Amino acid sequence: YIYEGVLEVDTSSVRSLHKIATMLQMTKLAQYCQNFAQQLQEEAEQANGVGSGGEGEIPKISVNLGELAEAQVQ
């Protein structure tokens, strides 16, 4: 994040990051985290219904915090 201004959010950090973003009133980041967590839950429910055959990559998103900060100010 320090060099690029981009924060990678994955399954292991999304809940903590959502909590912090909410506490700091970073509404856009909190919404990204909430949407991502919802997407993960839907994918898990689909996988349980279908029965996945193997392990895939850990889902993650990248969030440009500079763009979020600009949107937050507006």
The 8 nearest C-alpha neighbors of each residue, nearest first, counted from 0:
[[1, 4, 5, 6, 3, 2, 7, 64],
 [0, 2, 4, 3, 5, 6, 64, 65],
 [3, 1, 0, 4, 5, 6, 63, 64],
 [2, 4, 5, 0, 1, 63, 6, 64],
 [3, 5, 0, 1, 64, 63, 2, 65],
 [6, 4, 63, 0, 3, 62, 64, 61],
 [5, 7, 62, 0, 61, 8, 63, 4],
 [8, 6, 61, 60, 62, 5, 9, 59],
 [7, 9, 60, 59, 13, 12, 61, 6],
 [10, 8, 59, 11, 12, 13, 58, 60],
 [9, 11, 13, 12, 58, 59, 8, 57],
 [10, 12, 9, 13, 14, 8, 15, 57],
 [13, 11, 15, 9, 10, 14, 16, 8],
 [12, 14, 16, 15, 10, 32, 8, 9],
 [15, 13, 17, 16, 12, 18, 32, 11],
 [16, 14, 18, 17, 12, 13, 19, 11],
 [15, 17, 19, 13, 18, 14, 20, 12],
 [18, 16, 29, 14, 20, 15, 32, 19],
 [17, 19, 15, 21, 16, 20, 22, 14],
 [18, 20, 22, 16, 21, 17, 23, 15],
 [21, 19, 25, 17, 23, 29, 22, 18],
 [22, 20, 24, 18, 19, 23, 29, 25],
 [21, 23, 19, 20, 24, 18, 25, 17],
 [22, 24, 20, 21, 25, 19, 26, 18],
 [25, 23, 21, 22, 26, 20, 29, 19],
 [26, 24, 20, 23, 28, 27, 21, 29],
 [25, 27, 29, 24, 28, 30, 21, 20],
 [28, 26, 30, 29, 25, 31, 67, 71],
 [29, 27, 31, 30, 26, 25, 20, 32],
 [28, 30, 17, 26, 32, 20, 27, 31],
 [29, 31, 33, 27, 28, 32, 34, 26],
 [32, 30, 28, 34, 29, 33, 35, 27],
 [33, 31, 35, 29, 30, 17, 34, 13],
 [32, 34, 30, 36, 35, 31, 29, 37],
 [35, 33, 37, 31, 32, 36, 30, 38],
 [34, 36, 38, 32, 37, 33, 31, 39],
 [37, 35, 39, 33, 38, 34, 32, 40],
 [36, 38, 40, 34, 35, 39, 33, 41],
 [37, 39, 35, 41, 36, 40, 34, 42],
 [40, 38, 36, 42, 37, 41, 43, 35],
 [39, 41, 43, 37, 38, 42, 44, 36],
 [42, 40, 44, 38, 43, 39, 37, 45],
 [41, 43, 45, 39, 44, 40, 46, 38],
 [44, 42, 46, 40, 45, 41, 39, 47],
 [43, 45, 41, 47, 42, 46, 40, 48],
 [46, 44, 42, 48, 43, 47, 49, 41],
 [45, 47, 43, 49, 50, 48, 44, 51],
 [48, 46, 44, 50, 45, 49, 43, 51],
 [47, 49, 45, 46, 50, 44, 43, 51],
 [48, 50, 46, 47, 45, 51, 44, 52],
 [51, 49, 47, 46, 48, 52, 45, 53],
 [52, 50, 46, 53, 49, 47, 54, 48],
 [51, 53, 50, 54, 49, 46, 55, 47],
 [54, 52, 51, 55, 50, 56, 46, 49],
 [53, 55, 56, 52, 51, 57, 46, 50],
 [56, 54, 53, 57, 58, 51, 52, 46],
 [55, 57, 58, 54, 59, 53, 9, 10],
 [56, 58, 59, 55, 9, 10, 54, 11],
 [59, 57, 9, 56, 10, 60, 39, 55],
 [60, 58, 9, 8, 57, 7, 10, 61],
 [59, 61, 8, 7, 9, 62, 58, 35],
 [62, 60, 7, 6, 8, 5, 63, 59],
 [61, 63, 6, 5, 64, 7, 60, 8],
 [64, 62, 5, 65, 66, 4, 6, 67],
 [63, 65, 67, 66, 62, 4, 5, 68],
 [66, 64, 68, 67, 63, 4, 69, 5],
 [65, 67, 69, 64, 68, 63, 70, 62],
 [66, 68, 64, 70, 65, 69, 71, 27],
 [67, 69, 71, 65, 66, 70, 64, 72],
 [68, 70, 66, 72, 71, 67, 65, 73],
 [69, 71, 67, 73, 68, 72, 66, 27],
 [70, 72, 68, 69, 73, 67, 27, 25],
 [71, 73, 69, 70, 68, 67, 66, 25],
 [72, 70, 71, 69, 68, 67, 66, 27]]
